[in-house]
């Protein structure tokens, strides 16, 4: 698979384009449906968080890149929004009933559940770079 990327405006209406892009790239990399759905879900959550919480309604952009590196499917999301490191978000208390839980707060949990690794670094000059990784291999099963 050749590395490729797309850049969208920070608008929730553009998320369908991101999902299509990631699904196509994962398909090109040979991902089975379950793994494709997982990585699309993780990227959708990350992109939504950048748009809603990072830009907070202000204009902005989001670049999404996909590649296969060292036998792993890698998606990088880069934005110019306020810095936020999702890897520092604690796991939610899963003993609390969904009916009693406050709205929100599950996006980062879903990103972790749908990927093998998630790493963050601030973008030089401001913003964020979030890297989501899913093992490829013969059956694309989630590692560890």
N, C-alpha and C positions, 0 to 999 in steps of 0.2 A: 504494500500500500504506500502510495506517495503521500507525504505530509501535505495537508491542505488546511485552509482556514477561511472563515467568513467574519465579516464585521457588520454589526447591526447597530441601529440606534437603540438607546436604552428605553425601550417601549415594550410593554407586555404583549402588544400585538405582533411583535417580531419573534416571539418565542417559538411559534410554529416553524419558522424558518430554521431556527437553531435545532429543534428536535429532528426535523427532516435531514439536516446536515449531519448530525451525529449518528442517526440511524443509518444513513447511507454510508458513512465512513466505517461504522462498525460492521455493516454488511460486507463492504469491500474487504475488510480485514478478516472476514470469515467467522464472525460471531454468530452463534446460534440465537434464536429468538429470545430466550430467557435472558441471556447476557446482554443482548442489544437493548432490551427493555430496561434492564437495570441501569446501564450506563446512560441511556436517554433520560431516565427518571432523575439520576444524580445530577446531570448537567442542567436539566430543567429547573431543579431546585436551586442550584447554585446561581444560575442566570437570573431567576426570579428574585432571589435575595439581593443580588447586585443592583438590579433595577429598582426594586421597591425600597430596600433599606439603605443601599449605598448611595444611590442618586436622589432618593426621597423626592421624586417628582421633577427634579431638575434635568435639563437635557444632558445627554452623555452618550457613550458608546460602549460596546462590549465586543471583544474579539474572541472567537472560539477556534482553536486549532486542534486537529486530530492527527495522530501518527501512530505507527507501531515502532516501539523502541525496545530493544533487548527482549523480544517476545512478549511485550506487554502493550495493550492498547492504551494510549495516553491522550487525554483531553486537557488542554490548558485554556483557562478562561482568564482573560486580561481585561481590566477596566480602569477608568480614571476616577472612580468613585472614592468616597472617604475610605480610609484603611479599615479593614476588618478581617481578623484572622479566625475563620470558623473552626480551625483545629483546636482552639482554646475553649470552645463551647462545651460545657459538661454534658454527659449523657443525661437524657431525661429520666425522671423517676417512673419506670414502667409499672410500678406497683399501683400508681394512681390510675383510676378508671378513666378511659377517654372522655366519658361524660362529665367527669369532675376536673379534668385538666383545662387549664386556660388555653384559649385559641392560640395557634402558632407554636413555634418552638420545636417542631418535629422535622423541619427541613434538613438540618445538619445531621440529625440522626439517620434520616433516609439516605443522605449522601454517603455516610459511612457504611450503611448496610448494603448499599448497591455497588460499592467499589472495594478494591483490595487495599489501596492506600489513597490518602488525601493529604496533600502538602500545600503550604502557603508561604508566600514571601511578598513583602511590599514591592510595589512596582517603582523603579527608579523615577523620580519626579512626581510621585504621588499615584495612588491607586493600588490595585491588587493583582496578584497572579496566583491563581488557584489551579493546582494540578490534580486531576483525578485519574487513577490508574486501575485497569482491570486486566488480569492475566489473560493471555490468549491460549496457547496450548491446544491440544486436540479437542477438548470438550469445553474450554473456557470456564471451567468451574471456578468459583471464588476461592482464592487461596486462604489458608489458615483459618 
